[in-house]
């Protein structure tokens, strides 16, 4: 009797263990299977059929590696900006002091943004609008250490700036090839919105080559943004946009919002543009930009129909500048550019982005359509006007100098200003001269306390200076002025 009871107990225990093993095996098997979201293969609603979607658990995004590897290389940038405030002169004040009464005054304001460490010796990329007109810049790392920073150079055309702190062994974010980004790809935005340090948000790439068209004026602008739905707010400017591998694919720069806060759209400068600008500023002290030399735009239905094109992808050429890169390669009006350097250019923004990745002297193949036939030619890129290396002489004799063009002041100008000699700023583009406060028509009399009477002397004295360039002279209105800038070499 006891033996039979023992047999029954052992049978029950073994059965329970077997059942437990089967259940565990089934659970593990189910966990490794795809997760399926559908009611049936023939599911429909009001006649509409739905695809079956199967998502393996390995397809769910895991951002932990990207976040943990990139967050330490994103910094907080605090700036002090000097702003000039204009105001009306009180009539009572004018009665005693006349029109010489001050009509403006300077005041200091505080601002902040983000930055990305790209070299372990302290080079940091950020936005131009973060550090523009800053009199003081301080950078705080993710470990709360703070360093003073100085501007290496800026590029208002792309809203990119490069600053530097004196430190070594810093964490960095490696550059990715932003051309490889795909629509729908997951990305992370890292920055310091509203002074909330090291904030990380996630989104997807919703568009590439996006032009916002919100900046006005005659200044050169290059807009080919990455659009995402990662949350970006004031303070994120200059922060990192990284992919799932923790690589830099862009620098966050703007949002579109009626309230000033995030409303679903954010924009970043592609990493390929950022990298090229940073390298130029480190190697040359200024951005060496090339120019294709065309005017045109995106294809329209009317143009495509007139040229008998089957697609609206490409850039229509309306005019080719004589002697330009495009002209020397044989491009003509009514040509439609399809590819540049092996990359498709479906619109003007994409073409701008690709052109901006080249240096003067670089060669590239350009594919275009002419009279219904595809052609391929080789380009040799020329330096853009106003971006020439210091000391470069134009056809009209003007000499390039940190974004400006210099020429001996004319007799008429010298007579009008009551001067005997000097060097005139005949044109002013983006660069250190503009940032330092120079203006067109300004006549340079002294550079680093040495008198000058021709452009070559200005360039030679500046080249010999190890740290800074200090310029004295007379503005176009006849007012004695001075300004200076650091060489950062």
Order of alpha helices (4+ residues) and beta strands (2+ residues): alpha-beta-beta-beta-beta-alpha-beta-alpha-beta-beta-alpha-beta-beta-beta-beta-beta-beta-beta-beta-beta-alpha-beta-beta-alpha-beta-alpha-beta-beta-alpha-beta-beta-beta-beta-beta-alpha-beta-alpha-beta-beta-alpha-beta-beta
